[in-house]
Amino acid sequence: MSANDISNAKDPDLRASLGALRRAAQQARMTAIQTQTNLVIVKDGRMQRISADELRQQAKAEQTPQA
């Protein structure tokens, strides 16, 4: 099921689930930064660890307005 399919679902809980997953992912990033731990994700079928320093750099890049 794609994000577009979910946003058009009849079930309101299912429609809201994508936003909830995004909020949970953001909270996991913030927790990893605060506790100086790696964030473990699966990308392209492979497990990856993202360091707290890398997460900080990503967060800073997202906050910087682009010209």
C-alpha positions, 0 to 999 in steps of 0.5 A: 500500500502506498502513501497515496492509498493510505491517505485515501483510505476509508478508515480514519485511523488508517489515514492518520497512521502515516502522520503517526509513523512520521511523528514516531520516526522524528521522536526516535531521531530526537531520542537518539540525539539526546541519548548519544545512541545510534538509530538503527534502520532498514534501508534497501533491505539492509540494516544501517546504523546512523550515529547521533552526530549524523542525525544532528547534521541532518537536523541542522541541514533541514532547519537551514533555509535554502537560497 
